[in-house]
Amino acid sequence: MEVVDLLRMVDEGQIDLTLVDSNELAMNQVYFPNVRVAFDVGDTRDQRWAVAAGEDNSLLNEINEFLDKAQKNGTLQRLKDRYYGHVDVLGYVGAYTFAQHLQQRLPKYEKHFKSYAKVEQVDWRLLAAIGYQESMWQPEVTSKTGVRGLMMLTQRTAQAMGVSNRLDPKQSIQGGAKYFMKIKAELDDSIQEPDRTWFALAAYNVGSGHLEDARTLAKREKLNPNKWLDVKKMLPRLSQKQWYRQTKYGYARGGEPVHFVANIRRYYDILTWVTQPQLEGQVAEGNLHVPGVNKTKPAEQSPPM
């Protein structure tokens, strides 16, 4: 039995408790928001690799050398950020709301996400995650700054992408998909995946110019301007005068793209989980266990602007 099966059974009240590794709980808890840590079993311990005892320590030496190198060059920290850096962004309210909208709203627009994702050669679930972060899949949303529609396009961006009506969900998704892939294609060739996707998401939110400013600050701090783990540390500085006055494009609410990317990564994780081949098609029918669907409704949550 898999860990997710045990967590589902606890979440649904089939069993009272289970024992799981803390790392696996961190990765999966958002799918089961009623599951809580009751107590720790012993003190926190580092994970280790084990090798057979013997006179030949060559394998052990190779492993130690590999891990030491990965620690020093930042590989371990980047892996930690890739798999765990966004796992805590949704609380109970967020998980419940997303689960409800997954069943009630996504089916109306799923075909458009899939259609234009195919045209632009991007995962439709990533486009859907962007759309949810922008509007909670509400096609008539308008922000205080004038961006509108399901993918929250500015007037200038909409015109550039050939969108005549930003409140038309089909046009909005088409324009958003085209714009996202345009941004991604224009990024420096030195930025590789998966960082390239996170950079493109950040630029979708804050603009490519401000993203480049953050990369410049990263270089000055002797950080890697091609790694999201490093650049996301610099983005919040764009709202601080002592830093943005040194940049080309000036002030920006740099903390927003950091949260924007983290949220989308989490929504994308959930969408990937619920659209597994053996589960796909059950969401709209209400037969699939998704986060918080059968739980008590929490307080209302306003859509992000």
Secondary structure by P-SEA (a helix, b strand, c coil): ccaaaaaaaaaaccccbbbbbaaaaaaccccccccccccccccbbbbbbbbbbcccaaaaaaaaaaaaaaaaaaaaaaaaaacccccccccaaaaaaaaaaacccccccaaaaaaaaaaacccaaaaaaaaaacccccccccccccccccccccaaaaaaacccccccaaaaaaaaaaaaaaaaaacccccccaaaaaaaaaaacccaaaaaaaaaaaaaacccccccccccccccccccccccccccccccaaaaaaaaaaaaaaaaaaaaaaacccccccccccccccccccccccccccccc
